[in-house]
Amino acid sequence: MTRKVALVAGGTTSKWGVYPGTLRDIISEAAKACFDSNPRIKADQIQGFIFCSVFPERSAYQSHTAPWAAECAGVKPNRIFCRVENMCGSGTVGIRTAYTAIASGLADLVMVLGAEKMFVPNPQEIMLNMLTGVDREWEGSTGLTAPVQFALAAQAHMRKYGTTEEQLALVSTKNHLNASRNPYSQFPKPCTVADVLASKPVTSPLKIFDCSSITDGGAAVILAAEELAKELTDNPVYILGTCQAASGFNYANIPDDWADWDVLNQAAQTAYKMAGIKPKDVDVAEVHDCFSISEIIEYEALGFCLKGEGGNFVASGCSDYGGQVVVNPRGGLIGCGHPLGATGVAQAVEVFRQLRNEAGERQVANAKIGLNHNLSGIAEHHVVIYGSKEVL
Ligand SMILES: CC(C)(COP(=O)(O)OP(=O)(O)OC[C@H]1O[C@@H](n2cnc3c(N)ncnc32)[C@H](O)[C@@H]1OP(=O)(O)O)[C@@H](O)C(=O)NCCC(=O)NCCS
């Protein structure tokens, strides 16, 4: 049995950045925002709870987190509950877990909640926490953190395709401008290309405005089986297709050219096929711009443009309002922030709002098909394609 599955509710904590409370408070606020978005859903109807968080053991000294977080969220799951940890992609993997449970008939109504408290008092501790996400013996011990890995990808793309630092900066200016229209974003101040180029160098060619930052935040969605979804909302947002693929973990072992993410292309093509759509059909995309170069390579690997043309794609406005596909309307990870386990869930909340015409001043006109792309490490990709009720 495979059943259709839809998003029926979604919300985020109110302001991302330094959160003035504990991880427990983030979870409670995210769950409340989600329930507030759909008053037809009562907490005692929730049958499943998937908690997405990367290092609660380190930042909140809390393990055994799925039932703990369910209690913080005010739900008592009776069909499925677990924690999902897939580094930065945890939220989307959580949504895929809920999708699988509902599609198979294991549960009818499941909450997916992502929450991360990344700011801890000691900045060195923050860096140590981030180093747990790369290969401990071969990468963490030498300081090969995410900014360095993505800088190497940027250097490869620049060498191979002539991509420029200005084109990288244009991803950042677009996403900061979009973040200025998003009330919960961490960095709502628009910036110019000159600002990006003059911002603090991190690791060549990336500057601080090319990078996502350290963020506390939370987000939650509720997924339902089709029949129940129609009872719970007049505007369900359906999952049309999804795929996940990895080509390696340790940077040195990744077979792809660092400039071309063929494994993302494979995952995307499988998801497009399942959804019965082509890349040109996507109206709005929430993609993983942990660094500006990621978004450029993702345009190519998702099939929005040809290999090597990602820099021109952003420079010609194709990924902006009025262009071919609006990419990262909530400000992306660069503008909105990147609270690891919450990011993929917040991306889904944005697509949910966009496909229901509820995104306010960020609304993409006539958005009917939305895509979420989440990345863990540098070679593990998670893709979900959503459709409004008109396209089902
Ligand atoms: C890039 C990085 C190393 C910078 O750390 P840092 O040198 O300690 O810099 P800070 O966080 O203190 O930021 C410096 C300033 O830039 C600002 N800033 C940082 N990122 C910003 C962004 N994306 N947009 C706008 N401003 C930003 C900060 O607010 C701060 O401003 P202030 O000096 O006025 O307070 C760190 O944020 C990092 O590791 N980011 C990547 C996180 C990561 O790996 N995530 C997983 C990705 S897959």
The ligand as a MOL file (V3000), in Angstrom:
LIG
                    3D

  0  0  0     0  0            999 V3000
M  V30 BEGIN CTAB
M  V30 COUNTS 48 50 0 0 0
M  V30 BEGIN ATOM
M  V30 1 C 31.8880 31.5360 8.8260 0
M  V30 2 C 32.2220 31.3880 10.2900 0
M  V30 3 C 33.5560 30.6320 10.4550 0
M  V30 4 C 32.3400 32.8090 10.8810 0
M  V30 5 O 32.5570 32.7280 12.2550 0
M  V30 6 P 33.1930 33.9880 13.0320 0
M  V30 7 O 34.4700 34.3540 12.3650 0
M  V30 8 O 33.1990 33.6240 14.4820 0
M  V30 9 O 32.2100 35.1700 12.7100 0
M  V30 10 P 30.9920 35.7230 13.5590 0
M  V30 11 O 29.9240 34.6800 13.6970 0
M  V30 12 O 31.4930 36.3390 14.8020 0
M  V30 13 O 30.4160 36.8510 12.6070 0
M  V30 14 C 31.1120 38.0570 12.3760 0
M  V30 15 C 30.1080 39.1260 11.9840 0
M  V30 16 O 29.5400 38.7990 10.7220 0
M  V30 17 C 28.1310 38.7110 10.8210 0
M  V30 18 N 27.6800 37.6100 9.9370 0
M  V30 19 C 28.0600 36.3210 9.9790 0
M  V30 20 N 27.4550 35.6290 9.0150 0
M  V30 21 C 26.6750 36.4940 8.3520 0
M  V30 22 C 25.7850 36.3720 7.2480 0
M  V30 23 N 25.5580 35.2070 6.6370 0
M  V30 24 N 25.1380 37.4730 6.8400 0
M  V30 25 C 25.3220 38.6620 7.4520 0
M  V30 26 N 26.1520 38.8480 8.4960 0
M  V30 27 C 26.8240 37.7600 8.9310 0
M  V30 28 C 27.8660 38.4040 12.2870 0
M  V30 29 O 26.5940 38.8300 12.6840 0
M  V30 30 C 28.9540 39.2140 12.9540 0
M  V30 31 O 28.5520 40.5630 12.9770 0
M  V30 32 P 29.0110 41.5460 14.1980 0
M  V30 33 O 30.5170 41.5610 14.1420 0
M  V30 34 O 28.3730 42.8480 13.8410 0
M  V30 35 O 28.4750 40.9110 15.4320 0
M  V30 36 C 31.1220 30.6020 11.0880 0
M  V30 37 O 29.9100 31.3280 11.0660 0
M  V30 38 C 30.8810 29.2400 10.4580 0
M  V30 39 O 31.5840 28.2910 10.7810 0
M  V30 40 N 29.9060 29.1420 9.5470 0
M  V30 41 C 29.6090 27.8980 8.8480 0
M  V30 42 C 28.6660 27.0590 9.6680 0
M  V30 43 C 28.5990 25.6970 9.0650 0
M  V30 44 O 29.5870 25.0570 8.7720 0
M  V30 45 N 27.3800 25.1800 8.8840 0
M  V30 46 C 27.1980 23.9330 8.2270 0
M  V30 47 C 27.2700 24.1660 6.7690 0
M  V30 48 S 27.0360 22.7320 5.7830 0
M  V30 END ATOM
M  V30 BEGIN BOND
M  V30 1 1 1 2
M  V30 2 1 2 3
M  V30 3 1 2 4
M  V30 4 1 2 36
M  V30 5 1 4 5
M  V30 6 1 5 6
M  V30 7 2 6 7
M  V30 8 1 6 8
M  V30 9 1 6 9
M  V30 10 1 9 10
M  V30 11 2 10 11
M  V30 12 1 10 12
M  V30 13 1 10 13
M  V30 14 1 13 14
M  V30 15 1 14 15
M  V30 16 1 15 16
M  V30 17 1 15 30
M  V30 18 1 16 17
M  V30 19 1 17 18
M  V30 20 1 17 28
M  V30 21 1 18 19
M  V30 22 1 18 27
M  V30 23 2 19 20
M  V30 24 1 20 21
M  V30 25 1 21 22
M  V30 26 2 21 27
M  V30 27 1 22 23
M  V30 28 2 22 24
M  V30 29 1 24 25
M  V30 30 2 25 26
M  V30 31 1 26 27
M  V30 32 1 28 29
M  V30 33 1 28 30
M  V30 34 1 30 31
M  V30 35 1 31 32
M  V30 36 2 32 33
M  V30 37 1 32 34
M  V30 38 1 32 35
M  V30 39 1 36 37
M  V30 40 1 36 38
M  V30 41 2 38 39
M  V30 42 1 38 40
M  V30 43 1 40 41
M  V30 44 1 41 42
M  V30 45 1 42 43
M  V30 46 2 43 44
M  V30 47 1 43 45
M  V30 48 1 45 46
M  V30 49 1 46 47
M  V30 50 1 47 48
M  V30 END BOND
M  V30 END CTAB
M  END
